[in-house]
Amino acid sequence: MRFTAVAIATLFACAALAAPGAYAQTAAGAKDESPLKLSIGGGALYAPTYLGSDNYDADPIPLFDLRYADRFFLSTRDGLGANFAPSGSNWRAGPVVKYRAARDQDDDAALRGMGDVDAAGEAGGYVHYDLRPFTMGAEIRQGFGGHEGAVGDLFVNWSTKLSDSLMLTVGPKATLASRDFTETYFGVTPGQAARTGYRAYSPDGPFMSYGLGASLRYKVNDYLSLGGFAGVDRIVGDAADSPLVDQAGSPTQAKLGVTLGIDW
C-alpha cells in the first residue's frame, strides 16, 4: 500500500517522471511522412546475468518497433501501448503492457538453489510530457505471472541532434517497487536459505534503484539505423541489502548495447 500511494502520487501529481523512454525518443525524432513506422533488426546486450549480479554476459537481442500515427506502439523495448492524449499536445498518456524475462537459477552460480522465476507480464499506464529538449515521464505497472508486484519507473531525458543523422538522449532515471516485487527478485525464503547458505531475507520497498542512461541513434540512410545505449544503475534500500546483492552480487548494475535496424 505504501508503494501504491507513492507511485500514484508521483504519476498523477507530478505528471512527470520512465514511461516508454525509447517511445518518447522515437516520437521526438519522427518524420511527418507515413503514419505507420516499422523498424526490424537485432543487436547485442552486455548486462548482469540477473538483477543484482556482479557477473556479466553478452547476449543477442531482437529489435522490433511498430508505431502508428503517434497513437499505438508495439516494441521490444517499450511494450504494447497507446497514446490517448489530445493530438498536438505536449502530453502523452495511456495504457502499456510489458514483458519481464524469466530468471533461471542456472544463469549464475549465485542463484543455485534459489529456484527459477517465471517470465512475467506487467500491465499499467504511463504519462510523459515533452518540453523540448527535455522529456519527463512516469510509468506504473502491475505484474502477473512470474511476479505479482507493482513497479514504477521515472525518467527525465535531454535530447539533442548532434548532426542531421545523429541523435543523443541522456538523463537520470529511478525505479520503485512494491514488497511483492522485491521479495520475488531479492528475497530469500527459509527453504532457499537452507539450500543456498544465504540468510533468510524478506525485503520491502518502495525505492529500488536510481541511475543514468544514454542512447545514440544514427540514421545511416532512409532504410537503415544504428543504435547504441548504455546505462548504470545503483540498487538501494532493502533490495541492496539482499544476500543476492550484498553477499553474492553488486548494487552497481551497468549495461551496454548496440542494435541495427531496417526502417520502413
N, C-alpha and C positions, 0 to 999 in steps of 0.2 A: 504493500500500500504506500509506503514511504517513497519507493521508486516511482510509482504511478503518479503520485501528486507532484513530485519534482519534474517528471518528464512532461506531463500535460501542461504544467505551468510554463515550462520552457518553450514548448511548441506553440502554444496559443498566446501567451502573454508577450513573449519576446519576439515571436514571429521570425525567428532568426536561427539558428544555428543548427549534418551531412544528409542531407537528403541526397538525391542522386547527384553526386559530385560530377561524374562524367556527363550526366544528363544536362546539368547546367552549362558545362563547358561546351558540349556539342551545340546546344541551342544558341549559346553566345556567338559561336563561330559559324553558324549555318548560313548557307546562301539562300536567297529568295528565289529558288528555281522550282523544283518539283516538291510537292508536299510530302512525298514519300522518300525517305533516306534509308539506305541499307549499306552496311559495312560487314564483310565477312573475312575472316582470316584466322590468325593464330599467333602464338608467341611463346615466351618462356618467363617463368616467375621463380626468383630465388627468395625463399622465405623460410621462417621457422617450421619445423616439422609438426608442431602443434602450438596452440595458443599458450605462450609462456615458456616455450622451449629455448634452449641455447644452442641447439643443433639446427643446421640449415640444409635444405635440399633445393635443387633446381628441377622444376617440373614444367612440362608443356601446358599451355593454357589455350582454350578456344577464344575466339573473338567473334561475337555476333551482336550487331546493333541495328535494330529496326525502329524507325520513328515515322510518325505520320502527322504532319501539319502542327507540330509542337503540341499535340493532343494526346497521343498514345505512344508508348515505347515498350520494347521488349529487348533486353540487353543482358549479356552475361555479367556485366558489372553492375548495372542499375536495377535489374529485375524487370518485372512486369508492372506497368502502371499507367496512369493517365493524369493529364493536367486539366483541372476543371476551373481554373482561374479565368477571368474575362480576357478575351483576346486584346492584345495591345498593352496590357498592364505589365508592371514590373514584377508582379506576383506569379508564382506557380504553386499549385497545391492540388493534392488528390491522393488516391489510394496507391499503394505499392505492395508487391509481394516479392520476396527474395528467397534465395536458396542458400543454406549453410551446409558445407560439405561435412561428411561423416569424419569422426576421429577413430582411427584403428589403433588398437594397442600394439600392433606390430610395426607401427610407423616410427617408434622411438623406444629405445631401451627403458627410458624413464616411465613409459606407460605400461610396461609389462605387469599384468595382474590387475590393472585398472578396469579392464573390460572395454568394449567398443562403445562409442556414442554414435547412434544412427544419424543419417542426414536429416536436416530439419528444414521446414518451411517457416517463413516469417512474414506475417501479413500486418499491415498497418497503414499509416498515412504520412505524408510529408508536406512541408511548406518551405518555400525559399523566396528570397527577394533579391532582385538584381539592381544594384546601384553601381553601374559600370564605373570603374573597372572591378568593383567588389561584388561578390555574391555571398549571401549568408543563408543558411538553411538549417532545418531540424527535421528529424525523422524518428518516428516511434513505431516499433513492430512487436507483435506478439508471436511467440514461437509455437510451433506444433510439430509433432513427430519426434525428432531427436532431443528436443528440449521444449519446455513449456514456460519459459521465462519471457520477460519483456526486455527489449533492447532499445536504447535511444542514442542516436548519433547526432553530433553537432559539428558544423564547419563554418569557417569564414575563408573565402578564396579571393585572391587577387590575380587577375588575368591580364596579359598584355601580348600584343603581336610584336615579336622580335623582328619579323620580316613579313612579306606578303604571304609566305608559305609556312611560317613557324610561329606557333602559339605556345606561350608559357603560362602555367597556372600553378600557384603556390599558396599555402595557407595552413593555419592551425586547425586541429580537429580534436574532438573528445568523444568518449563513449560512456554511457551509463548503462547499468544492467541491474535487473532485479535479483533477489536471492535465488529464485529457481534457476536462473541462467548461471550465476556464479557457482552454485552447488553442482550443476551438471559438468562444468568445464574446469572448475578449480577445487571442488570439494573432494574429500576422501572419506568414504563410509567406513564403519568398523570392519566390514568384510574385506574391503580393498586394503585397509591398513594391515590386516592380518596377512594378506597375500604379498604385499609390496614392502613392508617395513616402514612405510610412511606413518606419521601420526594421523589419527582420525582428525578431520578438519571440516567444519561447516561454515563457509564464508557468507557474508551478507553483501548488500550493495550500499548505495547506488552508484558510486563512482568507480569506474573500472580502468580507464586509460585516457591519456591525452597524448598528442603528438603533432607532427608536422608532415605534410605531404606535398609532393610536387609532381607535375607531369609536363611533358613536351609532346606536341603533335606537329609533325612535319608533313605537309601536303606535297608529295613527290610530283604528282600531276593530278589531272581531273579524276583519275580512277585508282590511285594508289596513295595510301597514307602510312606513315611510320610513326609509331608512338612509343614513348618511354615514360616510366613512372617510378618514383622512389618514395619511401616514407620511413619514419621512425616513430615508434610509439613507446610510451612508458606505462606499464601496468602499475596501478596504485591501489590503495585501500586493502580490503580483505583479500582481494584476488592476488595481490602481490605477496601476501603472507602465506599463500598456499604452498605446501611442500612441493607441488609440481613446478612452482616458480622459484621460491626461495631456496629450496634444497636441491632440486634436480634441474632447474632451468635458469631463466634470467628475466627480470622485469623489463628489460630493454628489447624491443622487437623491431627489427628492420626488415625491409623488403625492397626488391629491385626487379623491375620487369621491362619487357620490350614486346611490342606487337607490330604486326604488319597486316594491313587490311586492304581489301579491294572494295572501292566505293561505287555505289550506283545512285 
